[in-house]
Amino acid sequence: MNKINVTIQQTSNPTILKFETNTFLTKYESFEFNNIDDAKNSPIAQQLFYLPFVKKIYLSGNFIAIERYDIVEWADVQNEVSTQIEDYLNTGGIVIESSSENKKIPVTIYAESTPNPSVIKFVANKNLVHSMFEFTTKDDAKVSPFATALFNFPFVKSVFLDENYVSITKYDVSDWNDITMELREFIKSYIENGKDIVLANSPEITKSNEAFSEEYFETLDDTSKQIVNILEEYVKPAVASDGGNIQFESYDVESKTVKVILQGACSGCPSSTFTLKNGIETMLKEMLKDKVLAVEAING
């Protein structure tokens, strides 16, 4: 089992700090505890309430948010709290004691078309994963029971997961009108039954998540850093709404060529070439002037 890491994140409220983990702590549920009695079904929250400055605790997805009393500043105690949470989780500590293992979770799923006619985006009212995953074969999907189950449908070609949605690419032999309802109902039932979407802390997932870690970003040259920041701020939100993702691959200073990886609905999309040349390439040329001459795509 890989180590669970805790990252400290500021919030807009100076009294509340988020402690984010690289795995899910709760399954599609959120909890709020006002005192130690409220937290009777959460051993980790009970332990944190023994800290005299803890006023309120929130648990949701992959984070614990703690509201403090004014008797301390977060700067003085945040590292100790982070270490306490990390140590607790890595020794197998329980986050939530479930009162019913088979309790169904109300889930809403809707299907959304994308610019790629081979891809449909299925959106849930719950977060499914804490980072992006793309699987192009059943063997690739061994770290995701959910994606593995989807590959059992003969018409599923690839699976892309991000936050609260899954984008599914089909083979051309099937028509969306014939299979959309079946997929929607399967996804809804799977999530309602609380089954694992991805396996926690698997080596493959950890490796993919580290691809754009802060440490990796710092190894890039200045132009590459600028390109990554532009893609993150201006391009990613747009392609994410279409069920896809774009990822920086490389920048060649000699040819002034940027290579990007297209994933999800963007991969193999007929309109992606137009978007790449008339959207992303034009934007990078305008913002970085003579540093960029061309953008090339690699389908993920």
Backbone bond lengths (Angstrom), bond angles and torsions (degrees), N, CA, C in turn:
res aa  C-N    CA-C-N  psi(-1)  N-CA   C-N-CA  omega(-1)  CA-C   N-CA-C  phi
1 M - - - 1.473 - - 1.526 110.04 -
2 N 1.315 117.63 129.52 1.460 121.92 -179.25 1.525 111.34 -76.59
3 K 1.306 114.85 156.04 1.458 121.42 -177.54 1.527 111.43 -67.71
4 I 1.312 115.45 136.85 1.463 121.15 173.91 1.523 107.45 -85.41
5 N 1.321 115.95 126.78 1.464 121.18 179.52 1.515 110.84 -107.18
6 V 1.309 115.98 144.93 1.461 122.30 178.90 1.524 108.75 -115.17
7 T 1.333 115.49 130.04 1.467 121.57 178.17 1.525 109.40 -116.27
8 I 1.316 116.47 134.44 1.478 121.38 -179.26 1.525 109.57 -86.77
9 Q 1.341 115.92 128.85 1.465 121.69 -179.75 1.530 110.14 -126.30
10 Q 1.332 116.28 128.65 1.463 120.70 175.29 1.528 110.42 -70.74
11 T 1.315 117.72 156.83 1.460 122.77 173.42 1.521 108.83 -124.84
12 S 1.327 116.43 174.35 1.466 119.98 179.68 1.523 112.06 -69.98
13 N 1.340 116.36 -17.27 1.470 121.80 176.99 1.523 108.36 -99.41
14 P 1.338 118.82 116.34 1.472 120.75 -175.76 1.521 114.32 -63.77
15 T 1.323 117.97 -17.08 1.470 119.93 179.17 1.530 111.98 -88.41
16 I 1.335 116.96 -9.69 1.469 120.77 -177.74 1.521 110.01 -113.61
17 L 1.330 115.97 130.30 1.452 122.56 178.28 1.530 108.96 -124.98
18 K 1.339 115.36 140.53 1.463 120.41 178.87 1.531 109.66 -102.50
19 F 1.328 114.56 137.13 1.455 121.26 175.62 1.529 106.49 -115.08
20 E 1.330 116.36 99.68 1.461 121.97 -174.79 1.525 110.57 -90.63
21 T 1.340 115.83 143.26 1.451 121.77 179.24 1.526 110.43 -115.36
22 N 1.315 116.19 162.85 1.464 121.31 179.13 1.530 111.67 -90.88
23 T 1.323 116.39 22.19 1.463 122.24 174.05 1.522 108.30 -152.10
24 F 1.328 116.75 162.23 1.456 120.11 178.53 1.520 110.52 -76.19
25 L 1.326 116.20 138.55 1.465 122.60 177.02 1.519 111.10 -98.70
26 T 1.333 116.64 -30.44 1.464 121.24 178.27 1.522 108.57 -130.00
27 K 1.312 116.15 154.58 1.469 121.41 179.56 1.520 110.28 -99.43
28 Y 1.343 116.10 97.59 1.458 122.75 172.52 1.533 112.70 57.99
29 E 1.336 117.75 24.96 1.465 121.24 -179.92 1.516 109.79 -131.66
30 S 1.348 115.89 154.60 1.458 121.65 175.63 1.529 108.87 -126.23
31 F 1.334 115.68 146.82 1.462 120.77 -178.19 1.522 109.54 -134.40
32 E 1.328 115.08 147.30 1.462 121.74 175.57 1.520 108.41 -131.95
33 F 1.332 116.33 127.80 1.459 121.40 -178.22 1.528 109.07 -122.86
34 N 1.337 115.96 127.46 1.468 121.65 -179.09 1.517 113.13 -94.61
35 N 1.324 116.92 -17.87 1.458 121.07 179.44 1.524 109.29 -162.23
36 I 1.332 116.82 178.26 1.461 120.84 -174.58 1.530 112.02 -67.11
37 D 1.334 117.25 -29.02 1.470 119.56 177.81 1.527 111.06 -69.96
38 D 1.329 116.52 -38.79 1.471 120.95 175.95 1.531 110.61 -58.37
39 A 1.318 115.52 -31.91 1.463 121.09 -171.66 1.529 113.29 -91.90
40 K 1.313 117.26 25.24 1.471 119.77 -174.65 1.533 113.17 -62.48
41 N 1.366 117.70 -24.33 1.470 119.39 178.60 1.521 112.56 -99.16
42 S 1.355 116.44 11.85 1.466 120.30 179.14 1.528 109.91 -131.74
43 P 1.325 117.47 94.85 1.471 120.70 -179.58 1.522 113.78 -57.68
44 I 1.345 117.49 -35.40 1.461 118.41 -179.41 1.525 110.99 -69.30
45 A 1.334 117.05 -38.59 1.464 120.37 178.02 1.527 110.22 -66.69
46 Q 1.338 116.85 -40.69 1.474 119.96 177.89 1.521 110.53 -59.12
47 Q 1.320 116.38 -43.14 1.459 119.99 179.83 1.522 111.48 -62.97
48 L 1.341 116.34 -41.04 1.469 120.33 -179.12 1.526 112.01 -68.25
49 F 1.338 117.70 -30.34 1.466 120.14 178.79 1.529 112.49 -67.58
50 Y 1.320 117.92 -14.90 1.466 119.61 175.73 1.525 111.38 -72.58
51 L 1.337 116.53 -14.98 1.462 119.50 173.51 1.527 107.77 -74.92
52 P 1.321 119.35 125.32 1.477 121.72 -170.49 1.529 115.39 -64.18
53 F 1.324 117.30 -18.35 1.467 119.84 -177.21 1.524 113.36 -95.07
54 V 1.339 118.22 -2.25 1.464 121.23 -177.51 1.534 110.09 -81.38
55 K 1.336 115.39 120.37 1.463 121.81 -178.01 1.525 111.84 -99.51
56 K 1.336 117.12 -42.84 1.463 121.38 -176.30 1.526 108.85 -152.02
57 I 1.345 115.81 149.06 1.463 121.15 -178.37 1.523 110.04 -129.55
58 Y 1.333 115.82 135.12 1.463 122.53 175.77 1.531 108.48 -118.70
59 L 1.318 116.46 134.58 1.462 121.88 175.81 1.520 108.73 -121.43
60 S 1.317 116.84 128.88 1.466 119.14 178.98 1.517 110.13 -162.80
61 G 1.322 116.88 130.00 1.455 120.42 174.92 1.511 113.01 55.71
62 N 1.340 116.26 -113.52 1.457 120.68 -176.71 1.530 112.94 -111.52
63 F 1.332 117.10 29.68 1.469 117.39 178.37 1.527 113.12 -147.72
64 I 1.327 113.65 157.30 1.464 123.17 169.55 1.523 106.11 -117.96
65 A 1.318 117.32 123.79 1.467 121.29 176.17 1.522 108.26 -107.91
66 I 1.307 116.08 133.79 1.467 120.90 -177.80 1.527 109.39 -123.10
67 E 1.329 114.70 129.66 1.469 120.54 173.09 1.524 107.55 -98.39
68 R 1.332 116.65 132.84 1.466 121.14 -176.10 1.523 111.74 -105.79
69 Y 1.326 114.72 157.82 1.457 120.55 167.34 1.524 108.21 -79.27
70 D 1.320 117.28 163.61 1.465 121.43 -175.29 1.528 114.42 -76.97
71 I 1.327 117.34 4.14 1.474 119.51 -177.39 1.528 112.42 -71.79
72 V 1.350 116.51 -14.42 1.476 120.17 177.12 1.518 109.38 -138.65
73 E 1.321 115.65 165.77 1.464 122.58 170.07 1.521 107.74 -105.31
74 W 1.348 116.31 145.81 1.463 119.47 -178.56 1.528 111.57 -59.68
75 A 1.307 116.65 -34.47 1.467 119.74 -178.12 1.529 112.27 -58.10
76 D 1.323 116.36 -27.06 1.467 120.67 -177.25 1.527 113.26 -84.21
77 V 1.340 117.11 -21.51 1.476 118.82 -172.08 1.531 114.53 -128.29
78 Q 1.339 118.25 -9.37 1.465 120.06 -170.79 1.538 113.65 -61.89
79 N 1.313 117.26 -37.16 1.468 119.44 -178.69 1.528 111.54 -68.33
80 E 1.324 116.58 -38.09 1.465 120.40 178.03 1.521 110.74 -66.43
81 V 1.346 116.77 -40.04 1.460 120.58 178.87 1.529 110.07 -66.17
82 S 1.324 116.08 -43.05 1.453 120.57 178.55 1.527 111.33 -58.71
83 T 1.327 116.28 -45.18 1.470 121.19 179.09 1.519 111.32 -64.01
84 Q 1.330 116.61 -39.84 1.470 120.89 179.42 1.527 110.99 -61.80
85 I 1.345 116.05 -45.09 1.466 120.63 179.71 1.523 110.48 -64.92
86 E 1.324 115.81 -44.41 1.467 121.25 -178.49 1.532 111.19 -62.05
87 D 1.336 116.15 -45.60 1.468 120.64 179.79 1.525 111.03 -63.56
88 Y 1.332 116.27 -41.43 1.464 120.97 -179.82 1.527 110.99 -61.10
89 L 1.328 116.36 -47.20 1.465 120.65 -177.55 1.524 111.79 -68.00
90 N 1.324 116.96 -36.96 1.466 120.32 -177.37 1.522 113.47 -77.78
91 T 1.315 117.02 -9.22 1.472 119.98 174.15 1.529 110.65 -103.09
92 G 1.341 115.56 16.65 1.464 119.52 174.76 1.507 115.04 82.67
93 G 1.324 117.16 18.08 1.464 120.25 -179.87 1.518 112.81 -62.58
94 I 1.325 116.06 144.67 1.470 121.97 -178.42 1.521 110.28 -82.57
95 V 1.328 116.09 135.45 1.472 121.10 178.10 1.523 109.84 -90.02
96 I 1.336 116.82 -54.85 1.462 122.57 179.50 1.524 109.20 -132.46
97 E 1.327 116.55 130.24 1.459 120.97 173.34 1.520 107.97 -89.60
98 S 1.334 115.59 112.94 1.464 120.18 -176.72 1.519 110.19 -76.79
99 S 1.326 115.84 133.42 1.467 120.86 179.06 1.513 110.89 -80.68
100 S 1.318 116.72 -20.52 1.468 120.59 179.45 1.516 109.55 -147.08
101 E 1.330 115.97 111.43 1.454 120.57 -177.70 1.522 112.78 -62.20
102 N 1.313 116.76 -31.16 1.464 120.76 -174.41 1.528 112.83 -103.46
103 K 1.321 114.99 15.57 1.458 119.09 -179.70 1.533 110.53 -64.21
104 K 1.323 116.59 129.21 1.459 120.32 -179.68 1.526 110.86 -83.81
105 I 1.297 115.76 143.40 1.456 122.08 -179.52 1.522 108.33 -103.98
106 P 1.347 118.68 123.87 1.468 119.50 179.16 1.528 110.54 -61.19
107 V 1.319 115.93 125.58 1.465 120.84 -176.41 1.523 109.81 -133.49
108 T 1.313 115.18 137.85 1.462 121.35 173.40 1.519 108.69 -113.44
109 I 1.327 116.78 131.40 1.465 122.02 178.09 1.527 108.46 -126.35
110 Y 1.318 117.05 130.56 1.468 118.73 172.59 1.518 109.92 -128.30
111 A 1.313 115.41 147.09 1.463 121.87 -178.81 1.523 109.39 -93.88
112 E 1.332 115.22 137.55 1.464 120.96 -177.00 1.527 108.66 -131.19
113 S 1.317 116.95 129.15 1.464 120.01 178.81 1.521 110.15 -71.15
114 T 1.329 116.66 158.84 1.463 122.46 179.06 1.530 108.26 -128.59
115 P 1.327 118.35 168.40 1.475 119.82 177.51 1.529 112.71 -62.06
116 N 1.322 116.31 -19.53 1.460 120.74 178.50 1.531 108.78 -91.52
117 P 1.323 119.36 113.99 1.472 121.20 -177.00 1.517 114.05 -63.40
118 S 1.319 117.91 -15.21 1.468 121.16 179.23 1.525 112.54 -89.23
119 V 1.334 116.69 -3.86 1.468 120.77 -173.81 1.524 111.57 -125.02
120 I 1.341 115.42 135.79 1.457 121.23 170.13 1.530 108.06 -124.19
121 K 1.315 115.38 141.39 1.456 123.49 -178.59 1.529 108.69 -100.90
122 F 1.333 117.47 122.45 1.466 122.27 177.92 1.524 107.95 -104.39
123 V 1.327 116.03 114.58 1.465 122.04 -172.52 1.525 110.28 -104.27
124 A 1.345 116.49 132.25 1.468 122.40 179.27 1.522 110.35 -106.24
125 N 1.323 115.63 159.73 1.467 120.09 175.96 1.530 111.28 -89.08
126 K 1.335 116.27 14.25 1.462 122.29 177.34 1.527 108.47 -134.25
127 N 1.323 117.30 147.85 1.456 119.89 173.09 1.522 109.60 -69.36
128 L 1.308 116.77 135.78 1.462 122.20 -177.15 1.523 112.08 -103.56
129 V 1.332 117.11 -39.22 1.466 122.17 -178.33 1.524 109.42 -137.81
130 H 1.322 115.45 159.79 1.471 119.54 -179.55 1.517 112.63 -98.55
131 S 1.340 117.33 -2.38 1.463 120.89 174.08 1.525 108.08 -159.15
132 M 1.344 116.47 175.56 1.465 120.24 -174.33 1.524 112.51 -82.35
133 F 1.340 114.78 144.06 1.460 121.39 175.12 1.524 108.57 -140.14
134 E 1.325 116.54 136.79 1.455 120.64 175.96 1.520 109.32 -127.46
135 F 1.335 115.96 132.05 1.456 122.34 -179.29 1.525 108.53 -126.54
136 T 1.322 115.92 124.65 1.462 119.84 -178.13 1.531 112.76 -105.72
137 T 1.334 116.80 -10.37 1.465 121.06 175.37 1.521 109.03 -143.30
138 K 1.313 115.88 165.10 1.465 120.54 178.15 1.523 110.87 -64.66
139 D 1.330 117.44 -34.85 1.467 120.83 177.47 1.519 111.31 -64.58
140 D 1.343 116.33 -38.24 1.471 120.41 177.44 1.522 110.87 -61.52
141 A 1.333 115.96 -29.72 1.466 121.60 -169.98 1.518 114.28 -88.50
142 K 1.325 117.61 14.47 1.473 118.77 -175.93 1.531 112.76 -63.33
143 V 1.339 117.65 -21.68 1.467 120.01 178.38 1.528 112.00 -85.72
144 S 1.330 116.58 -3.06 1.461 120.87 -178.50 1.523 110.50 -128.96
145 P 1.339 117.73 101.64 1.467 120.40 176.33 1.527 112.59 -57.85
146 F 1.320 116.05 -32.73 1.463 121.67 179.87 1.530 110.89 -66.38
147 A 1.331 116.66 -50.65 1.467 120.31 179.25 1.526 110.50 -64.59
148 T 1.330 116.87 -38.87 1.466 120.61 177.59 1.522 110.80 -58.23
149 A 1.344 115.82 -43.33 1.464 120.21 179.07 1.527 111.43 -64.61
150 L 1.325 116.65 -37.39 1.464 120.30 178.53 1.528 111.32 -65.74
151 F 1.324 116.80 -35.83 1.470 120.24 179.74 1.536 111.95 -68.48
152 N 1.334 116.69 -12.18 1.471 119.08 175.83 1.526 111.48 -71.84
153 F 1.345 116.28 -17.53 1.462 119.69 172.13 1.531 107.57 -77.52
154 P 1.322 119.44 126.02 1.467 121.19 -173.62 1.521 114.66 -65.19
155 F 1.335 116.60 -17.26 1.464 119.50 -177.16 1.529 112.83 -94.03
156 V 1.340 118.57 -2.27 1.468 121.35 -178.87 1.531 109.74 -85.69
157 K 1.337 115.36 121.19 1.466 121.71 -178.11 1.528 112.24 -96.62
158 S 1.345 117.44 -41.45 1.462 120.88 177.87 1.522 109.88 -154.79
159 V 1.343 115.18 161.07 1.471 122.15 -175.50 1.525 108.56 -132.96
160 F 1.337 115.96 130.52 1.464 121.61 178.34 1.529 108.29 -125.65
161 L 1.337 116.77 125.17 1.469 122.14 -177.77 1.520 110.43 -115.40
162 D 1.329 115.81 136.69 1.460 120.12 174.44 1.520 109.08 -157.44
163 E 1.312 116.26 125.92 1.462 123.56 177.94 1.525 112.16 47.50
164 N 1.341 118.01 -105.54 1.472 119.91 -173.77 1.518 114.29 -107.90
165 Y 1.339 117.46 22.44 1.465 117.31 -179.75 1.527 112.02 -145.10
166 V 1.329 114.15 161.91 1.457 121.74 172.74 1.523 107.94 -128.87
167 S 1.332 116.27 127.00 1.466 121.52 175.24 1.525 107.76 -99.87
168 I 1.324 115.62 126.92 1.458 120.41 -178.20 1.528 109.87 -115.17
169 T 1.335 115.12 128.50 1.461 121.25 175.28 1.526 108.11 -99.15
170 K 1.338 116.35 131.13 1.468 120.60 -178.48 1.523 110.59 -105.87
171 Y 1.332 114.65 161.23 1.462 120.05 170.10 1.527 108.74 -76.50
172 D 1.312 116.48 152.59 1.461 121.26 -175.08 1.525 113.76 -64.98
173 V 1.335 117.76 -19.17 1.472 119.68 -176.26 1.533 112.57 -69.11
174 S 1.324 116.81 -17.66 1.469 120.63 -178.99 1.520 110.81 -106.35
175 D 1.335 115.52 153.91 1.455 122.12 179.49 1.537 108.57 -110.11
176 W 1.326 116.69 136.99 1.468 119.82 -178.62 1.525 112.05 -58.39
177 N 1.304 117.78 -32.81 1.465 120.22 -179.92 1.529 112.14 -61.12
178 D 1.332 115.96 -25.95 1.462 120.37 -177.30 1.521 113.67 -91.34
179 I 1.314 117.51 -19.68 1.472 119.20 -171.24 1.530 115.05 -122.53
180 T 1.337 118.51 -13.49 1.468 120.57 -175.54 1.518 112.51 -60.15
181 M 1.327 117.62 -46.78 1.460 120.85 -178.20 1.529 111.27 -63.04
182 E 1.319 116.25 -41.08 1.469 120.69 179.81 1.528 110.90 -61.94
183 L 1.335 116.64 -44.46 1.460 120.67 178.89 1.525 111.35 -66.26
184 R 1.323 116.63 -42.76 1.461 120.40 -179.21 1.528 111.06 -59.67
185 E 1.324 116.78 -45.30 1.465 121.29 -179.09 1.523 111.37 -67.13
186 F 1.334 116.19 -37.55 1.464 119.77 178.59 1.533 110.32 -64.48
187 I 1.330 116.11 -47.26 1.470 120.76 -179.23 1.526 110.40 -61.31
188 K 1.318 116.79 -44.72 1.468 121.70 179.82 1.528 110.83 -59.31
189 S 1.322 116.40 -48.29 1.466 121.20 -178.84 1.526 111.01 -64.03
190 Y 1.322 117.26 -41.70 1.463 122.14 -178.51 1.528 110.44 -59.91
191 I 1.327 115.90 -47.46 1.468 119.81 -177.54 1.526 110.88 -70.58
192 E 1.321 117.24 -40.86 1.473 121.07 -179.81 1.517 111.98 -58.88
193 N 1.311 117.01 -32.39 1.461 121.02 -178.95 1.527 112.94 -84.38
194 G 1.322 116.37 5.48 1.464 120.89 173.12 1.510 115.07 68.73
195 K 1.317 117.45 25.08 1.471 120.38 -179.59 1.528 110.44 -75.53
196 D 1.328 115.33 156.94 1.464 121.08 -178.98 1.529 111.39 -66.80
197 I 1.327 115.55 134.66 1.465 120.74 173.78 1.524 108.94 -85.36
198 V 1.326 116.15 -53.62 1.467 121.57 172.59 1.525 107.54 -130.69
199 L 1.320 116.17 153.16 1.459 120.90 179.44 1.524 109.30 -76.80
200 A 1.314 115.83 133.84 1.462 120.60 -177.10 1.525 111.40 -65.87
201 N 1.337 115.09 134.23 1.463 122.84 169.93 1.523 115.63 60.72
202 S 1.312 117.49 27.62 1.456 118.59 178.35 1.528 109.30 -71.99
203 P 1.350 117.96 148.02 1.469 120.40 -178.11 1.519 113.01 -57.79
204 E 1.345 117.11 -39.49 1.462 120.13 -177.99 1.522 111.23 -62.59
205 I 1.343 115.93 -42.26 1.461 120.28 -179.41 1.520 110.29 -67.12
206 T 1.325 116.23 -44.53 1.458 119.76 179.56 1.524 110.58 -58.06
207 K 1.331 116.03 -43.37 1.456 120.46 -179.52 1.518 111.30 -61.60
208 S 1.354 117.24 -44.32 1.464 119.71 -177.64 1.513 111.16 -68.01
209 N 1.334 116.52 -33.66 1.456 119.10 -179.31 1.517 112.52 -73.13
210 E 1.330 116.89 -24.99 1.452 119.92 -178.29 1.523 112.40 -80.26
211 A 1.350 116.10 -8.62 1.459 119.90 -175.81 1.521 111.80 -56.72
212 F 1.330 116.72 -36.61 1.461 118.74 179.51 1.522 111.21 -120.05
213 S 1.328 114.85 44.63 1.453 120.04 176.44 1.527 109.48 -71.54
214 E 1.308 114.22 165.18 1.469 119.46 179.79 1.527 110.08 -61.60
215 E 1.350 116.12 -35.04 1.457 120.01 -179.81 1.529 110.87 -64.41
216 Y 1.343 115.75 -41.51 1.471 119.75 179.71 1.535 109.81 -65.92
217 F 1.334 115.94 -43.34 1.465 120.66 -179.11 1.528 110.51 -56.67
218 E 1.332 116.67 -40.06 1.468 120.61 -177.07 1.530 112.32 -69.38
219 T 1.331 117.85 -16.68 1.472 119.88 178.48 1.526 112.28 -82.81
220 L 1.324 117.51 -11.32 1.465 121.21 -177.09 1.527 111.36 -77.83
221 D 1.334 115.34 156.08 1.467 119.46 174.53 1.530 109.12 -74.16
222 D 1.319 116.97 168.12 1.466 121.47 -173.62 1.531 112.77 -60.53
223 T 1.339 117.07 -40.79 1.469 119.49 -179.50 1.524 110.68 -66.23
224 S 1.328 116.67 -41.84 1.465 120.15 178.49 1.530 110.70 -61.46
225 K 1.318 116.71 -39.62 1.466 120.88 177.69 1.532 110.40 -61.95
226 Q 1.321 116.56 -42.28 1.464 120.68 177.73 1.525 110.80 -61.75
227 I 1.326 116.36 -42.69 1.472 121.24 179.97 1.522 110.50 -62.58
228 V 1.336 116.40 -46.57 1.470 120.93 179.18 1.526 110.37 -58.36
229 N 1.337 116.88 -44.95 1.468 120.88 -178.92 1.532 111.92 -64.06
230 I 1.321 117.24 -38.70 1.470 121.24 178.28 1.530 110.41 -66.23
231 L 1.327 116.24 -44.58 1.470 120.13 178.71 1.530 110.52 -61.50
232 E 1.335 116.49 -43.06 1.471 120.89 -178.12 1.524 111.45 -64.77
233 E 1.326 116.54 -42.26 1.466 120.55 -173.40 1.524 113.64 -83.07
234 Y 1.327 117.44 -40.45 1.461 120.02 -170.87 1.531 114.84 -106.86
235 V 1.328 117.16 -28.59 1.464 119.32 -172.15 1.520 112.87 -101.51
236 K 1.330 117.11 -46.84 1.468 120.72 -174.48 1.527 113.79 -56.55
237 P 1.338 119.42 -44.67 1.475 118.28 -179.88 1.525 113.00 -58.67
238 A 1.332 116.66 -36.21 1.465 120.45 -178.87 1.524 111.70 -70.27
239 V 1.335 117.10 -45.50 1.463 119.28 -178.81 1.519 111.44 -72.93
240 A 1.339 117.56 -28.22 1.467 120.61 177.55 1.524 110.81 -65.39
241 S 1.337 116.12 -36.24 1.471 119.68 179.52 1.523 111.02 -66.46
242 D 1.336 116.37 -20.49 1.462 121.52 177.45 1.525 112.39 -96.71
243 G 1.338 116.49 8.40 1.457 120.25 176.82 1.509 114.97 83.99
244 G 1.331 117.20 24.09 1.458 119.77 -178.53 1.511 112.50 -135.17
245 N 1.319 114.67 -170.30 1.455 120.08 179.55 1.527 109.32 -153.99
246 I 1.327 115.47 151.61 1.457 121.53 174.35 1.513 107.29 -125.17
247 Q 1.327 115.95 137.05 1.454 120.34 -176.05 1.527 109.74 -134.05
248 F 1.310 115.57 134.70 1.464 121.04 177.58 1.519 109.55 -65.27
249 E 1.340 116.56 132.74 1.464 121.60 177.87 1.531 110.85 -108.88
250 S 1.344 116.54 -51.59 1.466 118.17 -177.97 1.528 110.86 -166.16
251 Y 1.321 114.59 163.89 1.466 121.46 174.42 1.524 107.74 -136.25
252 D 1.332 115.98 126.55 1.458 121.83 179.37 1.523 109.08 -103.54
253 V 1.312 115.68 112.52 1.461 120.44 -175.23 1.531 111.78 -67.68
254 E 1.327 118.64 -28.16 1.467 121.49 -179.12 1.528 111.61 -71.93
255 S 1.343 115.52 -51.01 1.470 119.39 -178.94 1.520 112.52 -88.23
256 K 1.354 115.70 -9.72 1.472 122.05 -177.21 1.528 111.28 57.46
257 T 1.336 115.18 39.55 1.464 122.01 -179.10 1.518 110.78 -108.02
258 V 1.317 115.24 133.50 1.471 121.99 176.21 1.523 108.38 -103.87
259 K 1.324 116.44 130.69 1.461 120.64 173.93 1.519 109.39 -109.38
260 V 1.340 115.56 133.01 1.459 121.04 179.68 1.519 108.96 -127.02
261 I 1.328 115.69 154.88 1.461 121.56 177.07 1.522 108.01 -104.32
262 L 1.322 116.74 128.36 1.463 122.13 176.39 1.516 108.68 -99.50
263 Q 1.350 116.32 132.27 1.456 121.39 -177.28 1.525 110.71 -129.22
264 G 1.325 114.59 165.70 1.461 119.62 177.68 1.506 112.04 62.02
265 A 1.336 116.48 -135.31 1.463 121.41 -177.33 1.522 112.57 -64.47
266 C 1.342 116.96 -21.34 1.470 119.80 -179.38 1.520 111.92 -75.06
267 S 1.324 117.49 -27.04 1.453 121.66 -177.01 1.527 110.25 -70.47
268 G 1.330 116.36 118.55 1.459 120.53 179.14 1.514 114.56 76.00
269 C 1.326 117.54 9.01 1.469 120.48 -179.56 1.531 109.84 -72.37
270 P 1.333 118.47 132.37 1.469 121.23 -179.61 1.524 113.30 -57.79
271 S 1.341 116.37 -31.33 1.469 118.93 -177.30 1.533 112.88 -90.10
272 S 1.347 117.19 -2.00 1.460 118.87 -175.02 1.529 112.18 -67.03
273 T 1.329 117.57 -34.15 1.468 120.47 179.12 1.524 110.39 -63.50
274 F 1.325 116.14 -43.64 1.466 120.37 178.14 1.532 110.02 -62.20
275 T 1.339 116.00 -46.11 1.470 120.73 179.62 1.516 110.60 -60.88
276 L 1.330 115.92 -41.21 1.454 121.18 -177.83 1.519 110.81 -63.56
277 K 1.336 116.80 -48.98 1.461 121.55 -174.65 1.530 112.77 -77.32
278 N 1.334 116.23 -44.57 1.459 119.78 -174.19 1.526 113.50 -91.94
279 G 1.324 116.31 -11.36 1.457 119.58 179.33 1.511 112.19 -111.54
280 I 1.323 115.95 -70.81 1.469 121.01 -173.41 1.524 111.65 -68.04
281 E 1.335 116.79 -47.59 1.469 119.85 -178.87 1.526 111.36 -61.41
282 T 1.327 115.94 -44.45 1.465 120.52 179.07 1.525 111.01 -61.65
283 M 1.337 116.46 -42.81 1.466 120.94 -179.55 1.530 111.44 -62.88
284 L 1.335 116.45 -45.88 1.457 119.78 -179.06 1.529 111.47 -66.39
285 K 1.320 116.85 -37.34 1.472 120.28 177.73 1.521 110.58 -63.39
286 E 1.327 116.25 -42.50 1.474 120.27 -178.20 1.525 111.39 -69.42
287 M 1.348 116.41 -40.74 1.462 120.10 -174.08 1.529 112.75 -82.97
288 L 1.342 116.81 -27.94 1.461 119.87 -177.90 1.531 112.83 -112.94
289 K 1.332 115.42 5.53 1.466 122.38 176.49 1.537 111.94 54.18
290 D 1.343 116.63 -123.86 1.469 119.99 -172.56 1.529 113.86 -82.32
291 K 1.339 117.27 8.26 1.468 119.56 179.80 1.526 112.31 -80.50
292 V 1.348 117.00 -21.28 1.465 121.13 -178.31 1.520 110.22 -127.12
293 L 1.341 116.04 129.68 1.464 121.25 177.25 1.537 111.81 -112.66
294 A 1.322 116.55 -29.19 1.475 118.84 -175.90 1.524 111.18 -152.56
295 V 1.331 115.05 153.90 1.468 122.43 174.98 1.516 108.54 -124.77
296 E 1.316 116.50 128.79 1.471 121.09 178.39 1.518 108.92 -117.45
297 A 1.340 115.45 146.15 1.466 120.44 -177.89 1.513 111.39 -108.70
298 I 1.326 114.77 142.99 1.461 122.44 171.94 1.530 105.84 -118.94
299 N 1.295 118.00 119.46 1.462 119.12 178.82 1.511 110.28 -70.94
300 G 1.356 115.09 130.42 1.453 120.35 -176.63 1.507 112.07 -72.71
